[in-house]
Amino acid sequence: MSIDFSRREFLTRSGMGFGTLAANAILAGHQAKGGTAKSVISLFMHGGPSHLDTFDPKPLLNKMNGQLVPDSFGNVRLQFSTFKERPILGSGRKFTRYGDVEISDLFPNLAKHANKLAVIRSMHHDGFTHTAALNWLNNGWPRLGRPSVGSWVVYGLGADAKDLPSFVVMLEGGIKSGPPVYSSGFLPATFQATTLRSAGAPILYANRAEGVTEQTQRDMLDNLKWFNEKHQAARNDDTDLSARIKAYELAFKMQMAVPELSDLSKESAATKALYGMDNAASVEFGTRCLMARRLVERGVRFVQLWSGTSTGEGDWDGHKSCEKNHEKQAAKTDKGVAGLLADLAARGLLDETLVIWGGEFGRTPTSDGNANGGGDNFGRDHNPYGFSIWMAGGGIKGGKVIGATDEIGLRAIQDPVHVHDLHASVLALLGLDHEKLTFPFQGRDFRLTDVHGSTSLVAKLRA
């Protein structure tokens, strides 16, 4: 078939359309000096783990157990309970100090890696509902529509893996705010996440149809690509079509790469045990942690693992019997997370892989009661005003604590780290400038950190 192409069509067909050329010019300005991480593994504890029972011990809570909060702590708005009317709830957890880091008995395996952890005790934002809080942590904004952190990272760094998606999400079940928390928002659709399953077919509909040979499929995709690119030449702003073209090509490559990725038969019994895959409680999350290591090993930029499902009491949302809830969730995740850190370090991958653990908020120092019909006197309400996350790898120095909450763990009072500051710092560790990583939308340049964000946290993480 002989076809005459204009210069515009030639550039488009060559994968160097004007949109791509412009994007490449913009991306060149995103780079910042000093990046030490190449990829991110986000371990998201869906529901909001209690910082008071995990990484931020407060002895005063047990001393004041059952008393109302003194007026000196002021008042805050909560999701369900009325803060000033609920009694203080002590913690039954035992904390052990490892240098500067204190870890509760919920995480006996993770505690062995305390020297790798930088615990940030002063995280905060103002979203006291799950949806707003999940959006804050994952999209940098409390309302729907913004791109996720993973999408921004891939937009800024580009793809490294040639036969796998650059942004992969592995879920345990439904999410309280739904798929928008890992969507590409207004960024081109090519930066959206791919959901990878740990059981059954890893990616749905990626397998070649029965009876279709590789060459037959290649010929079909070549013809389809030609027609799509001809159609796209008249619709340069159609990012969905552009993403579809790239998705077809990536899917073709994944038909070989994904089965190899998900084949764990070559992993040793010792490695599987390291991740807790020899235990019924931890096998599911441990398998996903092992898959995360295999993904970053193959060049995937951003991997997000979710612990907890929005159905029933399947997440870290401890309104009722918070300690029992956390014991169940920690038993599912502790060994897999510890195994991931150990395995990354042993393979020389931890220095270039930034691991982040945390949820959408913490929990209150007061008891929940039954204000929402699902809590009790041993549960805790949502607390976005002061909570903990930890980071490891990616060029940061572990064995430290950054920031602090007040005496009862209500508010961040020392070295407070807003979500915008966290996101700016994550981008900086990847070598991206959060002020330059922008995308034009609805008349202005948007960025992950909106018009805020400081990277002062980076120096503290590396010191």
VMD Tcl script that draws the C-alpha trace (Angstrom):
set ca {
  {0.00 0.00 0.00}
  {1.51 3.33 -1.09}
  {0.51 6.37 0.91}
  {1.71 9.97 0.70}
  {2.20 11.64 4.08}
  {2.39 15.29 4.97}
  {5.14 16.36 7.41}
  {2.54 16.55 10.19}
  {1.33 13.03 9.47}
  {4.91 11.74 9.22}
  {5.75 13.10 12.67}
  {2.53 11.74 14.12}
  {3.00 8.25 12.64}
  {6.62 8.19 13.80}
  {5.49 8.60 17.39}
  {6.79 12.17 17.35}
  {3.60 14.13 16.86}
  {3.55 17.81 17.78}
  {1.87 17.03 21.10}
  {4.69 14.64 21.97}
  {7.37 17.10 20.90}
  {5.78 19.81 23.02}
  {5.47 17.44 25.97}
  {9.13 16.50 25.70}
  {10.10 20.18 25.79}
  {7.97 20.73 28.89}
  {9.26 17.60 30.63}
  {12.84 18.77 30.19}
  {12.04 21.60 32.60}
  {10.70 19.28 35.30}
  {14.05 17.86 36.29}
  {15.62 19.02 39.54}
  {19.07 18.24 40.82}
  {19.67 15.76 43.60}
  {17.18 13.01 42.83}
  {18.10 9.78 44.61}
  {15.05 7.58 43.97}
  {14.01 6.00 40.67}
  {10.74 4.45 41.77}
  {8.15 4.51 44.55}
  {6.29 1.77 46.40}
  {3.32 3.21 48.28}
  {1.93 0.94 51.01}
  {-1.46 2.48 51.68}
  {-3.27 1.40 54.85}
  {-6.86 2.05 53.82}
  {-9.10 3.36 56.59}
  {-6.55 5.30 58.66}
  {-4.31 3.48 61.16}
  {-4.03 4.92 64.66}
  {-0.70 6.67 65.13}
  {-1.29 6.36 68.88}
  {-1.17 2.56 68.62}
  {1.59 2.23 66.03}
  {4.42 4.82 65.92}
  {3.53 7.71 68.27}
  {3.18 6.54 71.90}
  {1.48 8.92 74.35}
  {1.84 7.83 78.01}
  {-0.50 10.65 79.09}
  {-3.43 8.86 77.41}
  {-3.23 5.93 79.81}
  {-2.87 8.25 82.80}
  {-5.99 10.19 81.75}
  {-7.98 7.23 80.43}
  {-11.71 7.88 80.88}
  {-11.34 11.61 81.56}
  {-12.55 14.39 79.30}
  {-9.95 16.34 77.33}
  {-8.72 19.43 79.23}
  {-9.87 22.76 77.79}
  {-6.25 23.69 77.10}
  {-6.26 21.37 74.07}
  {-9.08 23.31 72.44}
  {-11.65 21.70 70.14}
  {-11.64 20.12 66.68}
  {-14.27 18.97 64.23}
  {-14.53 15.21 63.79}
  {-16.38 12.93 61.41}
  {-18.83 11.37 63.87}
  {-18.07 11.95 67.55}
  {-18.06 15.27 69.40}
  {-14.50 15.75 70.60}
  {-15.15 17.64 73.84}
  {-17.85 15.18 74.91}
  {-15.90 11.94 74.48}
  {-13.47 10.57 77.11}
  {-9.78 9.99 76.49}
  {-8.97 6.43 75.42}
  {-5.66 4.91 76.48}
  {-3.67 2.45 74.41}
  {-3.00 -1.14 75.37}
  {-0.09 -1.47 72.98}
  {3.48 -2.00 74.18}
  {6.07 0.20 72.49}
  {9.76 -0.62 72.15}
  {12.41 1.96 71.39}
  {14.96 1.27 68.67}
  {17.29 4.24 68.82}
  {15.02 7.23 68.18}
  {12.23 5.15 66.61}
  {9.46 3.65 68.74}
  {7.34 0.86 67.27}
  {4.39 -0.90 68.87}
  {4.06 -4.65 69.31}
  {1.70 -4.71 66.32}
  {4.78 -4.88 64.07}
  {7.36 -7.34 65.45}
  {8.79 -8.03 62.00}
  {8.91 -4.43 60.85}
  {10.65 -3.52 64.12}
  {13.71 -5.43 62.90}
  {14.10 -2.73 60.24}
  {13.68 0.30 62.51}
  {17.06 1.60 61.39}
  {15.68 1.92 57.85}
  {12.61 3.97 58.83}
  {12.18 7.72 58.93}
  {8.97 8.15 60.93}
  {7.14 11.43 60.33}
  {4.88 12.04 63.33}
  {3.63 15.46 62.28}
  {1.58 14.82 59.13}
  {-1.62 16.86 58.85}
  {-4.40 18.13 56.57}
  {-8.03 19.14 57.13}
  {-10.01 16.32 55.51}
  {-11.82 14.48 58.30}
  {-13.95 12.32 55.97}
  {-12.48 9.31 54.18}
  {-13.14 10.68 50.69}
  {-11.55 14.07 51.35}
  {-8.62 12.51 53.21}
  {-7.97 9.86 50.56}
  {-7.99 12.59 47.94}
  {-5.57 14.69 49.98}
  {-3.03 11.89 50.31}
  {-3.37 10.49 46.81}
  {-4.30 13.52 44.69}
  {-3.10 16.52 46.69}
  {-6.57 18.04 46.83}
  {-9.70 17.22 48.90}
  {-12.10 17.05 45.94}
  {-12.34 14.76 42.93}
  {-10.77 15.42 39.57}
  {-7.06 15.92 40.25}
  {-4.42 13.47 38.98}
  {-2.96 10.99 41.45}
  {0.61 11.14 42.72}
  {1.51 8.11 40.60}
  {0.23 9.78 37.45}
  {2.23 12.94 38.19}
  {5.37 10.87 38.77}
  {5.03 9.01 35.46}
  {4.20 12.28 33.68}
  {7.36 13.82 35.09}
  {9.79 10.92 34.74}
  {8.40 9.04 31.77}
  {8.41 5.28 31.34}
  {11.40 3.09 32.18}
  {9.80 -0.33 31.72}
  {9.24 -1.04 28.01}
  {6.86 -3.97 28.34}
  {5.01 -3.16 31.59}
  {2.85 -0.23 32.74}
  {4.72 2.57 34.50}
  {2.05 2.98 37.20}
  {0.58 -0.14 38.81}
  {-2.05 -0.43 41.56}
  {-2.78 -3.63 43.51}
  {-5.98 -3.60 45.55}
  {-7.39 -5.81 48.28}
  {-10.95 -4.75 47.47}
  {-13.05 -1.63 47.08}
  {-11.84 1.82 48.12}
  {-14.07 4.19 50.07}
  {-13.59 7.01 47.55}
  {-13.31 4.78 44.49}
  {-10.88 4.61 41.53}
  {-10.42 8.42 41.17}
  {-7.72 8.28 43.87}
  {-5.43 6.51 41.41}
  {-6.71 8.08 38.19}
  {-4.84 10.39 35.82}
  {-7.44 13.16 36.29}
  {-6.92 15.86 33.68}
  {-3.51 14.51 32.66}
  {-3.48 12.58 29.37}
  {-5.03 9.16 29.80}
  {-1.74 7.43 29.04}
  {-0.62 8.30 32.60}
  {-3.44 6.41 34.31}
  {-2.81 3.42 36.58}
  {-3.08 -0.21 35.56}
  {-4.70 -2.50 38.10}
  {-2.77 -5.71 38.68}
  {-4.42 -8.68 40.37}
  {-2.51 -11.08 42.64}
  {-4.87 -14.00 41.89}
  {-6.14 -15.30 38.56}
  {-5.21 -13.36 35.42}
  {-2.93 -10.52 36.63}
  {-4.37 -8.11 34.06}
  {-7.80 -8.79 32.62}
  {-8.14 -9.28 28.84}
  {-4.38 -9.13 28.24}
  {-4.15 -12.72 27.00}
  {-4.15 -13.45 23.27}
  {-7.42 -14.93 22.05}
  {-7.41 -18.67 21.45}
  {-6.41 -19.54 17.89}
  {-4.82 -16.14 17.18}
  {-1.11 -16.29 16.37}
  {1.40 -13.64 17.37}
  {1.94 -12.62 13.74}
  {-1.79 -12.37 13.04}
  {-2.24 -10.13 16.07}
  {0.79 -8.03 15.08}
  {-0.66 -7.47 11.61}
  {-4.05 -6.56 13.06}
  {-2.50 -4.05 15.51}
  {-0.41 -2.47 12.74}
  {-3.54 -1.89 10.66}
  {-5.49 -0.63 13.65}
  {-2.67 1.72 14.58}
  {-2.58 3.15 11.06}
  {-6.32 3.90 11.09}
  {-6.21 5.34 14.62}
  {-3.28 7.61 13.78}
  {-5.04 8.84 10.62}
  {-8.08 9.62 12.75}
  {-5.93 11.26 15.43}
  {-4.27 13.60 12.94}
  {-7.56 15.50 12.79}
  {-8.05 15.32 16.57}
  {-4.74 16.28 18.16}
  {-6.34 16.95 21.54}
  {-7.87 13.48 21.86}
  {-5.71 12.08 24.65}
  {-8.02 9.08 25.07}
  {-7.32 7.98 21.50}
  {-3.60 8.55 21.96}
  {-3.68 6.50 25.14}
  {-5.62 3.76 23.37}
  {-3.00 3.50 20.65}
  {-0.24 3.18 23.24}
  {-2.33 0.77 25.31}
  {-2.74 -1.62 22.38}
  {1.01 -1.68 21.84}
  {1.75 -2.07 25.55}
  {-0.83 -4.86 25.87}
  {0.88 -6.72 23.02}
  {4.21 -6.52 24.86}
  {2.61 -7.42 28.18}
  {1.35 -10.72 26.79}
  {4.92 -11.93 27.17}
  {6.03 -9.85 30.17}
  {3.05 -10.27 32.52}
  {3.05 -14.10 32.68}
  {6.78 -13.98 33.51}
  {6.17 -11.25 36.11}
  {3.42 -13.18 37.87}
  {5.18 -16.55 37.75}
  {6.51 -16.87 41.29}
  {7.60 -20.49 40.87}
  {11.24 -19.47 40.50}
  {11.20 -17.57 43.79}
  {12.75 -19.65 46.56}
  {10.80 -21.04 49.50}
  {12.94 -18.82 51.74}
  {11.94 -15.70 49.80}
  {8.26 -16.62 49.97}
  {8.53 -17.23 53.71}
  {10.30 -13.88 54.09}
  {7.16 -12.20 52.70}
  {4.81 -14.23 54.90}
  {3.48 -16.31 52.03}
  {3.71 -19.43 54.20}
  {0.99 -18.10 56.51}
  {-2.71 -17.95 55.72}
  {-3.17 -14.54 57.37}
  {-0.34 -12.82 55.51}
  {-0.11 -14.68 52.19}
  {-2.35 -12.29 50.24}
  {-0.61 -9.03 51.14}
  {2.78 -10.74 51.19}
  {2.25 -11.91 47.61}
  {1.50 -8.35 46.53}
  {4.62 -7.09 48.33}
  {6.70 -9.63 46.43}
  {5.03 -8.55 43.19}
  {5.91 -4.94 44.04}
  {9.59 -5.88 44.31}
  {9.40 -7.68 40.97}
  {7.74 -4.66 39.38}
  {10.31 -2.06 40.46}
  {13.02 -4.57 39.56}
  {11.65 -4.40 36.01}
  {11.55 -0.61 35.85}
  {8.00 0.23 36.94}
  {7.99 3.80 38.30}
  {5.14 3.81 40.82}
  {3.56 0.84 42.58}
  {0.75 1.24 45.09}
  {-0.44 -1.57 47.35}
  {-3.68 -1.12 49.26}
  {-4.29 -2.89 52.57}
  {-7.96 -3.12 53.42}
  {-11.27 -3.19 51.63}
  {-14.20 -0.82 52.16}
  {-16.66 -3.66 52.77}
  {-17.50 -4.63 56.34}
  {-14.64 -4.29 58.82}
  {-11.99 -5.12 56.25}
  {-9.79 -2.03 56.62}
  {-7.94 0.03 59.26}
  {-11.01 2.14 60.12}
  {-10.99 1.51 63.88}
  {-14.27 3.08 65.02}
  {-15.03 -0.14 66.85}
  {-12.50 -2.00 69.03}
  {-9.58 -0.19 67.45}
  {-6.94 -2.45 68.99}
  {-8.59 -5.65 67.76}
  {-9.07 -4.09 64.34}
  {-5.40 -3.14 64.13}
  {-4.24 -6.54 65.39}
  {-6.07 -8.17 62.49}
  {-4.76 -5.74 59.87}
  {-1.19 -5.78 61.20}
  {-1.15 -9.58 61.18}
  {-1.98 -9.43 57.47}
  {0.67 -6.85 56.55}
  {3.59 -6.82 59.00}
  {5.59 -9.71 57.57}
  {5.05 -8.70 53.95}
  {6.20 -5.13 54.57}
  {9.24 -6.28 56.56}
  {10.06 -8.83 53.87}
  {9.83 -6.17 51.18}
  {12.32 -3.92 52.98}
  {14.71 -6.81 53.59}
  {14.48 -8.09 50.01}
  {14.93 -4.67 48.43}
  {17.98 -4.06 50.59}
  {19.50 -7.47 49.83}
  {19.13 -6.90 46.09}
  {20.58 -3.40 46.16}
  {17.22 -1.87 45.22}
  {16.32 -0.03 48.42}
  {18.65 2.90 47.79}
  {16.80 3.71 44.56}
  {13.29 2.70 45.70}
  {11.33 5.03 47.98}
  {8.93 3.08 50.22}
  {6.10 5.02 51.89}
  {3.76 3.55 54.54}
  {0.64 5.33 55.84}
  {-3.08 5.88 55.59}
  {-5.38 8.81 54.92}
  {-5.30 10.06 58.53}
  {-4.72 8.93 62.12}
  {-7.18 8.33 64.96}
  {-8.40 10.44 67.86}
  {-7.07 10.30 71.43}
  {-10.72 10.11 72.52}
  {-13.09 7.17 72.16}
  {-15.55 7.03 69.29}
  {-18.63 5.89 71.17}
  {-21.51 4.91 68.93}
  {-22.17 8.23 67.22}
  {-22.14 6.66 63.74}
  {-23.96 3.48 64.68}
  {-20.85 1.38 64.07}
  {-18.41 2.44 66.76}
  {-17.97 1.71 70.45}
  {-16.20 3.00 73.54}
  {-12.99 1.19 72.51}
  {-12.83 2.67 69.02}
  {-11.29 5.90 67.76}
  {-12.66 8.50 65.33}
  {-10.80 10.02 62.36}
  {-7.97 12.47 63.07}
  {-6.35 14.41 60.19}
  {-4.80 17.05 62.46}
  {-1.76 15.04 63.50}
  {-0.75 11.54 62.40}
  {2.20 9.38 61.37}
  {3.63 7.87 58.23}
  {7.07 6.42 57.58}
  {9.44 6.40 54.64}
  {12.41 4.21 53.81}
  {14.96 3.87 51.01}
  {15.23 6.22 48.07}
  {18.38 7.84 49.41}
  {16.99 8.87 52.82}
  {18.57 8.04 56.17}
  {16.56 5.81 58.50}
  {16.45 5.36 62.25}
  {14.93 8.76 62.91}
  {11.76 10.56 63.96}
  {10.67 13.83 62.36}
  {8.14 16.14 63.99}
  {5.80 15.58 66.91}
  {2.18 15.82 68.00}
  {1.00 17.28 71.29}
  {0.88 15.32 74.56}
  {-2.30 13.46 73.61}
  {-1.55 13.06 69.90}
  {-4.27 15.39 68.66}
  {-2.38 17.99 66.59}
  {0.99 18.28 64.85}
  {2.94 20.89 66.83}
  {6.61 20.37 65.93}
  {7.93 20.51 62.36}
  {4.42 20.05 60.89}
  {4.33 18.37 57.47}
  {1.31 19.14 55.33}
  {0.38 16.75 52.52}
  {1.62 19.38 50.02}
  {5.03 19.28 51.74}
  {5.07 15.49 51.58}
  {4.27 15.47 47.88}
  {6.82 18.18 47.10}
  {9.45 16.15 48.95}
  {8.58 12.86 47.25}
  {8.93 14.54 43.86}
  {12.25 16.10 44.93}
  {13.60 12.70 45.99}
  {12.75 11.53 42.47}
  {14.58 14.48 40.96}
  {11.43 16.45 40.06}
  {10.73 20.09 40.89}
  {7.18 20.34 42.21}
  {6.91 23.97 41.08}
  {7.93 23.14 37.51}
  {5.97 19.90 37.15}
  {2.82 21.56 35.75}
  {0.08 20.79 33.26}
  {-2.16 23.37 31.53}
  {-5.85 22.81 32.27}
  {-8.87 25.13 32.18}
  {-6.83 28.25 31.69}
  {-4.04 27.81 34.22}
  {-1.06 25.60 34.98}
  {-1.88 23.00 37.61}
  {0.55 21.05 39.73}
  {0.35 18.30 42.35}
  {1.07 20.74 45.18}
  {-1.37 23.41 43.87}
  {0.27 26.72 44.94}
  {1.80 25.33 48.13}
  {4.44 22.86 49.26}
  {7.92 22.97 50.74}
  {10.85 20.59 50.21}
  {12.44 21.37 53.59}
  {11.53 17.83 54.66}
  {14.07 16.41 52.20}
  {17.06 17.74 54.15}
  {15.69 16.24 57.36}
  {15.12 12.88 55.67}
  {18.67 12.78 54.36}
  {20.46 14.15 57.43}
}
mol new
graphics top color blue
foreach p $ca { graphics top sphere $p radius 0.5 }
foreach p [lrange $ca 0 end-1] q [lrange $ca 1 end] { graphics top cylinder $p $q radius 0.2 }
display resetview
